[in-house]
Protein backbone atom coordinates (compact mmCIF):
# COMPACT_ATOMS: atom_id res chain seq x y z
CA UNK A 1 0.00 0.00 0.00
CA UNK A 2 1.27 3.46 -0.88
CA UNK A 3 0.50 6.47 1.24
CA UNK A 4 0.73 10.13 0.43
CA UNK A 5 2.83 12.06 2.94
CA UNK A 6 3.06 15.80 3.60
CA UNK A 7 6.38 17.38 2.62
CA UNK A 8 7.79 20.89 2.37
CA UNK A 9 9.16 22.32 -0.89
CA UNK A 10 12.78 23.36 -0.36
CA UNK A 11 13.89 24.12 -3.95
CA UNK A 12 12.13 24.58 -7.31
CA UNK A 13 13.33 24.04 -10.88
CA UNK A 14 10.47 24.34 -13.36
CA UNK A 15 8.21 21.31 -12.74
CA UNK A 16 10.64 19.61 -10.36
CA UNK A 17 11.17 20.31 -6.69
CA UNK A 18 13.40 19.18 -3.88
CA UNK A 19 11.23 18.38 -0.87
CA UNK A 20 11.97 17.57 2.76
CA UNK A 21 10.59 14.15 3.72
CA UNK A 22 11.28 13.80 7.44
CA UNK A 23 14.75 15.31 7.11
CA UNK A 24 15.60 13.50 3.85
CA UNK A 25 15.61 15.51 0.63
CA UNK A 26 13.93 13.94 -2.40
CA UNK A 27 13.14 15.17 -5.89
CA UNK A 28 9.52 15.19 -7.02
CA UNK A 29 7.35 16.50 -9.82
CA UNK A 30 5.10 19.48 -9.00
CA UNK A 31 3.30 19.75 -12.36
CA UNK A 32 -0.09 19.07 -10.72
CA UNK A 33 0.31 21.90 -8.17
CA UNK A 34 -0.90 25.37 -9.17
CA UNK A 35 1.82 27.96 -8.59
CA UNK A 36 4.12 25.92 -6.30
CA UNK A 37 6.40 28.04 -4.12
CA UNK A 38 9.39 27.33 -1.90
CA UNK A 39 8.01 26.78 1.60
CA UNK A 40 4.70 25.30 0.43
CA UNK A 41 3.52 22.06 2.00
CA UNK A 42 2.27 19.43 -0.45
CA UNK A 43 1.15 15.83 -0.35
CA UNK A 44 3.70 13.58 -2.03
CA UNK A 45 2.58 10.34 -3.66
CA UNK A 46 4.73 8.14 -5.92
CA UNK A 47 7.09 11.01 -6.74
CA UNK A 48 4.35 13.53 -7.51
CA UNK A 49 3.04 16.42 -5.44
CA UNK A 50 -0.72 15.94 -5.65
CA UNK A 51 -2.23 18.62 -3.39
CA UNK A 52 -1.24 21.72 -1.43
CA UNK A 53 -1.61 21.60 2.36
CA UNK A 54 -1.53 24.35 4.94
CA UNK A 55 0.81 24.31 7.91
CA UNK A 56 -2.25 23.62 10.08
CA UNK A 57 -3.03 20.52 7.96
CA UNK A 58 0.50 19.25 8.52
CA UNK A 59 0.34 19.87 12.28
CA UNK A 60 -2.98 18.01 12.48
CA UNK A 61 -1.53 15.11 10.46
CA UNK A 62 1.52 14.97 12.75
CA UNK A 63 -0.70 14.94 15.83
CA UNK A 64 -2.85 12.12 14.47
CA UNK A 65 0.21 10.08 13.53
CA UNK A 66 1.66 10.65 17.01
CA UNK A 67 -1.59 9.53 18.66
CA UNK A 68 -1.64 6.42 16.48
CA UNK A 69 2.08 5.89 17.18
CA UNK A 70 2.73 5.72 13.41
CA UNK A 71 5.18 8.58 13.06
N, C-alpha and C positions, 0 to 999 in steps of 0.2 A: 504494500500500500504506500502510495506517495502522499505526502502532506505538503501543503503550502505553508511557508514560514515567513514571518515579518522580518524584513531586513532594511538597512538604511543605505541610501545611495551615497557613496563616498567620492566617486569620480564619474564623469560622463564623457563619452566620445561618440557622437552621433547617436546611433541606436543601441550602443553598448554601454554598460555601466559596470563599475567595480562597486560591489556591495559588501557590507559587513554582516557576516552570518555568525553571530556569537563569537566575535573576535577573529574570525577567519575571513580573509578577503577572497571573493569569488567574482568572476565575470558573468554577467547575464545580459539578456536582450531586453530593452525597455520600449520596443516598438509599439506595444499595446497600451502604453501609459501616455495620456495626454500631457504634454509639457512637463516631462520629468525634470527635476531640479536636484542639485546636490543638497543633501540633507533630508530629502523626502523619504518617508517610509513606504515600502511597497511589499506586497505579498509575492514571494518567489516560489514558482512551481516549475520543476523540470527545466531550469535555466532561463525561464521567462518571468518577468515582472508582470503580474496579471491584474493588479488593483492597487490604487493608492490607499494608504491607511494614515490616520492621524496619530500623533504621539499618544493620545488618550486610548486609542484602539490597541496600540502596542502595550501600554501599561496594563490594560485590562487582560489582554492575552497572557502577559507574563504572570499576572496574579492567578489566573485560572490554571496555568501550567504548574505554578508553585503549589497551589492547593491540591492538584491532582498528583503532585510529585512526579511530573513528567518533564521538568525542565532540565 
